[in-house]
Amino acid sequence: MVTKLRRILPPLLTADSAERILRGNHKVSLDLGLSETKVAVEGNIVILNADFHVSVDDLRTITKKENAVFFPDGDIVYQVAISDRRFYKLMPTGGAPTLEIDGVRMHRTKDTQPELDTADKLEALGLSGGKVLDTCMGLGYTAVNALSCGGEVVVTVEQEPAVVKIAELNPWSRRLFGGEINILLGESFFAIDSFPQEYFDWVIHDPPRLSHAGNLYSEKFYSKLHKIMAQGARLFHYTGEPGSRYRRVDLQKGVQRRLRRAGFKSTTYHPGVMGITCEK
C-alpha cells in the first residue's frame, strides 16, 4: 500500500504560464490552474517562491513546449516525465492535466476535460457511498471523485511505479495521497485476487487501450471482478470508441458479450462517456 504523502510540491510551469511571465504578468498559476501566485523578476531570474526560482532563458525554452509540464530544482529545470519501459509524461489541458504514455493520452480531452470526464463516468454509474474499487489508478481522478461521491472505502490499483511518481507531482492528484484512499501497487489482473469475495459495491474499470492491456478486457478478468462484487453491485467499464476500423472488431459489443458470460446483467452502453454499465 502507498500511504499518506507529506511534502511540498515544487511549482509547475507550462508554456502558457511561462509566456505570461515573460509578457510581464507576474501573477500566474504554479499549480496547473488551481490557484494563482505572485512571482518576482530580478534581472534574469524569476523568483517563483521562497524556495524555487527559474531563469528567463529557461522560461523562453518552456514556451516552445506546449504539451509538457516543468519544475525547477536548483538551477535546473526538469520536465515532469519518466522514461522507463515506456515514456510517461504529465500533459497540461484546459483543466486537470492528463497522463500521456508513449504519446497516447489516458484521458479524454476532446470537447471535455479530464476532471469533467471522470465526473460524467461516475454519474453514469450512479456511484453513491459504499465500497469502491478503481482498477486502473493513473493520476487518481477516479478515486478522488469516488470520495467526493461519498465512497466509504476507496481502493485503487496501479501497475507502474512511474505513474505513481508523476501523480505525486500533480497538484490535481494531491488528495490521492492524503490518507483517505488505499493505493495498491500491482497488476489489476492479479491484484484483485487478494480482495474478499462479494466485497465491493462499485467498480470503475478504465483500462488502457486493448492493444496495451488485453487481459483487462478478457472474460477471465470479468469473472474475477464478478466474484469480488457484492450482489447488486454496479460496474462502469470504459471502452472508448465502440468499433475498430482496422480489424473490423466491435469492441463495445464484444465487451458486453464477455461481461454477460461472466455473470453480469443489464449491460448498457453510454455513448457520451464511451463506457458500459452493468450489474451483478
N, C-alpha and C positions, 0 to 999 in steps of 0.2 A: 504493500500500500504506500502511496505517496501522501504525506500528511501536510499540515499547515506550513505555508511558506511565509517567512518573515524577513523581508529585505526591501531596501529601497530600489525601485526600478529606475534605470537611467532614463534621461529624456530621449524621446524618439523624434527623429526628423524625417520628413518626406520632401519630395520635390516641391510640393506646394508650400509647406512651412518655410523651407529654405528660401524660396523665391520671395515670400512675403517679407522675410527679414532683410534680404538684400534690397528690397524696394523701400525700406525704411519703416515698415510696420513692425514695431517691437513688442507687440502683444500677439502671441501666436500659441497654437496648441503644441504641447510637447508630449501629449499622451493620446495621439491619434483621434482628436476631436472631442474628447470627454471634457476638457476644460481648456482655459487659456492662461498663459503665464507671460509676465513681462520680462523681456530679456534686455541686456545692455550691450552696446557695442563700444569697444575700446580699441581704436586703431584697427588692426587686422584680426582682432579676437572678439568673438561674441560670447558673452557670459550668459549661459543658459540658467544656471542657478549657482548656489554657493560651492557645489562640488564638481560641476561639469562646464566645459567650455568647448568651443569649436572655432576653427579659423574661417575667415571669409572665403579663402580659396577652397576649403572643403565644402562650404555651402554651395559654391558655384558648381562643383562636381556633382553634388547631390541633386541639383536642379535638372540634371540631364538623365536622372534615373527615376522616371515617373512610377514605375511598378515595383518599387523597393522601399524598405524602411531601414533607417540607420540609427546608430547610437554611438556617442563618443566614449572613449576610455583613455584618459590621459590626453596625449596629443594625437591619438589615432582614432579614426572614425571607422566603425565596422558596420557591415550590413547584417541585419537580422536574418541570417541564413546559415544553413549547415549542409555541407557536402559529405554524405555518408554513402550508403548503398544507393541512395537517390539524392536529388538536390531539393532541399526543403527551404522555403523562404516565406516570410511574412509579407503580404502584399496589401497596400492601402486601397480602400474603396471610398465611396461617399459616406459610409457609416463605419461599422466594425470591420477591421481588416480580415482578409481571408488567408488561408494557408494554401500555398501552391507547392505541389510535388511534381517534379520533373515537368514543369510547365503547365500542369493541369490544376485548375482551381478546385478546392474542396468545398466551396460554397457556390450557390447560385448568385450571380451578381448582375445578370441582365434583367433590367426592369425591377430590381429589388436590391436589398442589402442583406448581408449575412444574418444580422440580428433579427430583421423583419421576416426573412425566410424561415428561420428557426421557429419564431413565434407562430407563423402560419402552419407549420407542420404539427406543432403541439396542439394548436386549435383544431386541426383536422382530426387528431387523435382524441381530443376531448379530455386531455390529462387534467386531473384534479386530485391532489392528495395521494396517499398510498406509497407503495414501494416501487421505485423506478430504476430500470436498467437502461443505460445508454451504451450500446455495444461498441461504438467507434468514437472515441473522445474528440480527437482533433484539437481544436482550440477551446473546447469545453462549452460552447454556447448552448448546446442542447441540455447538458447537465445543469448549468446555471439557470436556464429558463425553467427547467423542471422544478427547481427550488422555488422560483417565483410563482409557479402554478400550484404550490402547496405540497410538493413532494416531501414525504416524511423521511424516507430513506432514499438516497440517490447514489447509485453506483455507476461508474463509468470505466470503460476498458480502453487502454491504448497500447498498441503493439510497439511503437517506435519511441525510444528514449529521446531522439532528436526532436520529435513533435512536442514532447513534454517540455523540453528546454526552450523551444520557441514560444510555447504557451506561457511559460514563466516570464518572458519578456513582454508579453502582450497585455497592456493595461485593461483591455476588454475581457481578459480571462482571469482577472485578479480574484474574483470570488471563488473560482475553481480551487484555489489553494488556501481558502480561508478556514478550512477545517470542517465545513458542513458537507462536503462531497467526498465519497470514498473512491479513490483512484486506484485501479488495479492495472499493473503493467503486465502485458502478455497478449497473446493472440486470442481474439474472441472465440474462435472455433474451439480452442481447448480450454480457455479460461472459464467459460460458463459451466464446465463440468464440475467446478468446485462449489457451485451455488446449490442451496437446498431445492428440492422439488416443490413446485407449486408455491413459490415464494413471491415473485414479482407481480404487481398489479398492472404495470405498464412497461412496455419495451419500445425503445426507439432504435431502429436499426437503419443507420445511414452510412452504408459501406462505401469504400472506393468503387470505381467502375469495375465491371465484371472482369475485364482483362487483368486487373491488378489483384483481385480478391475473389476468384471464382468459387472458393469453398464457402464463402459467406452468402452465396446465392443457391446453395445446394439443399436438397430435401433433407439430407442428414443434419445439416445445421439447423434448419427449421424445426426438425423433430427435437433437437436439443433445447431450442427455445421453448417449444411447447411444454416440455417436461418441467421447466423451472417457472412457468407462469401459472398463477392461480386460476381456478375456474372462473370464467367470465372476464379474465384479464384481456387487455387490448394491446395490439402491436401496430406500430407505424413502420413501414418499410419503404425507404426512398429507392426509386428505380431509375430516375432520370427519364429521358425520352423513351416512350414505350416500344419503339421499333429500332431495328438496326438496318440501315441501308446497305451495309457492307455484307452482312451474312444472311440477310433476309430472315432474321430471327426476331419475333415479337417478345422482347424481354419481359414486358409487363404481364402478358398473358402466361408466359412460362413460369414466372414467379408465382402468380396466383394459383396456377395448377399445382405447383410443388407445395405451396402453403396448404392447400386443401388436402393433398395427400398426406401431409404431416399432421393433420387433425384440426387445422384452423377452419373457421366458418365465417360467413358474411364478409367475404373479401370484396373490397370496394376500391376502385382506382380514383384518385383525386387529381385531375389534370392541373389544377392551379399550383400544386406543390409537387407534382410528379411523383406521387407515392401512393402506396396501398395501405389501407387499414383493414384489420381483421380481428377476430375474437376467438378465444379458446372456449 
